[in-house]
Amino acid sequence: MRPRTALATFLVAGGAALGVTAGTSLSRWATAPWTTDADRARVEDLGPWSPGMSLRATFDGFPAPDGPAPRLRLLDDNQEAWVERWRLLSSARERVDVASFIVRDDVFGLSFLGHLLLRAEQGARVRLLVDAHGTKMGRSPFEEDYLDELAGAGIDVRIYRPLPARVAQAVLWLSPVAAIASEHDKLLLVDRARSMVGGRNVSAEYFADPATTPDAFKDVDLVIEGRATALKLERAFRAEWGAGAAEPVLPDAVNLAAQRDELLGAYRAMDAWLRGDPTPALLDPRAAPWVQRLHREHPGLLGGLTRARPSAVRAPVRVLDSSPRPVGEVDPVTEGLRRLLASARREVLIQSPYLVLSDAAVEELAAAGARGVRITIITNSATSSDNAVSQAFFMEQWPEILARVPHLRLFVRGDGHNVHGKTATFDGQVAVVSTYNLDPVSMHVNGEVAVVAWSRRLAARVAEPIEAWIAAGAPQTHEYRLLRDADGQVVRGPDGAPVVLFGPRDHTDPDDWPRLAAWWRLLRTLQGTIGFDPIF
């Protein structure tokens, strides 16, 4: 065979092989299920419900974990939240399950991965699930080395819905939602007995001290000490973990850039810093740079493990779980929260980073307000939000929401600290800590999880920081208000829109808004593509 013919044959054969491989991958991606059917939570699991049921009856209707009520510790302080994560990992002896939307390659993310590596080397079974959309390590070949390293150490690592699979499904299904749907849970499960759920990902902005870090987030987590609840949350973990859409990370066949020493160095630096004696770590060339960074950027964490733990309360809980899903399917978290709202009789307090509501959601809030329920919502403004898309919706929606919902007070964060907690209280008796935002992505697409507790003490703890922000007033917190007549009715202008008494223009610079205008145009173009009917 002549060289040119041989080359042509090689190229054709190679192209055919690549085509077969690509076709096989495309077929597998297109058909990969987003959840495991056996572990997927369904609305039917919530039990029967009817309008007029009491709040207690609604709570009791949710499926209850077996066994005694667990001990609950609320974490609304960033540094306490990090220390409690460290305590949980350090206590692990048999197994650790982690699901996180985001894990970054900063001192928190790498020391966290180093801690998982150490747990595995000491004999614990470790599973780590990260979302491809949220975690850069899950989509960057240059940073995936950290995940490869964990896989090489015997840790089971999976990436939920890798980007090629998302693109393939979005194109083949003609559905933009397929590119978005993500595993948004934030779960840490230890020895099937202790667990944590809440809004925090593994990244510096979630654990930095807001007093010294202008862009630190304000967030909330819940530690749950109880085997039955941990097993319920493990089922939520398995629903995405075992699905075909969760792609295993394989160890490098030849590890040319080992990251073990770097990860363990970050771990040793963080552990020494939290124990209050960083001297040994300063003598370790792999740990010393991280100690110096902690000294410079996170001095308040020094000795964190020596301080008293947050107080605990024992209370019955329920777990609500939703899996990633196609639009149009009612999910258990949305339905569970709707039932709680419909059963409230006195007051509802909601904290959500993003507030983008459908017409149906506004009607639910309006019905509660019409019953005399006092509703308070706190969210982000243009000065604190990290999401231009949701803020573009919110800035157009909020006057109509406030006009249509009786007894509603709407507050926004006025400084640079992003409100990232996802909490609610109902009648001062039910407390909710979740991963769920009041926006269409959580309501219609993403996998989310919520822990609902029947406890006045916990509800008061959830409300405490929010009430403090409201009491502090401007410039930390602003209340958006509409002009009302002597009878309390909303005054509308010639265009029919509510007349704003105090809103975004009164505490932000409209010159900074042009970037939102592009989103407004895009959102109107896309309106209806995900089955979401926003109000304007």
GIHU-V768541 format. One line per field, one symbol per residue. ss: DSSP state (h for helix, s for strand, l for the rest). psi: psi as a letter, one per 20 degrees, with the letter a starting at -180 (. if undefined). A space follows every 50 residues. Layout:
ss = ???
psi = ???
This chain:
ss = llhhhhhhhhhhhhhhhhhhhhhhhhhhhhhlllllllllllhhhhllll llllhhhhhhhllslllllssssssllhhhhhhhhhhhhhhlllssssss llslllhhhhhhhhhhhhhhhlllsssssssllllhhhllllllhhhhhh hhlllsssssllhhhhhhhhhhhlllhhhhllslllsssslllsssssll lslhhhhllllllllllsllssssslhhhhhhhhhhhhhhhllllsssll lllllllllhhhhhhhhhhhhhhhhlllhhhhllhhhhhhhhhhhhhlhh hllhhhllllllssslsssssslllllllllhhhhhhhhhhhhlllssss slllsllshhhhhhhhhhhhlllssssssslllllllhhhhhhhhhhhhh hhhhlllsssssslllllslllsssslllssssslllslhhhhhllssss sssslhhhhhhhhhhhhhhhhhllllsssssslslllllslslllllsls sslhhhlllhhhlhhhhhhhhhhhhhlllllllsll
psi = pqggggggggggggggghggggggggggghipqhrphhipqqhhiirqqq qiqrgghgghhqppqrarprppopnjpghhhgghggggghiphgqppppp hporlahgghhghhgggggghjiqpppppqphhhohhijphhiihghggg hhjjpopqpomqghhggghhghilohhhigprojqnpoppkkhqrpqbip anqhhiiqohhiohjqrorprpppnpgghhhghhghghhhgjqhiopqpq qpgonhmpjghgghghghggggghijnighhhiohhhghhghgghghlhi ipjhiirqqqqqqpqqrqpppqqqqqqippqhgggghgggghiqhgqppp pphpnoqrhhhhhgghhghhijppppppaqahiiqjohghhggghhhhhh ghhioqkpppqqpiaiopoiqnrqqokjhppppajpqmrhghhigqprqq ppqnohghghhghghghggghhaqjgpqppqqpqahjjqppqahjiqqpp gpahiijroiijihhhhhhggghhhipihjkpnqq.
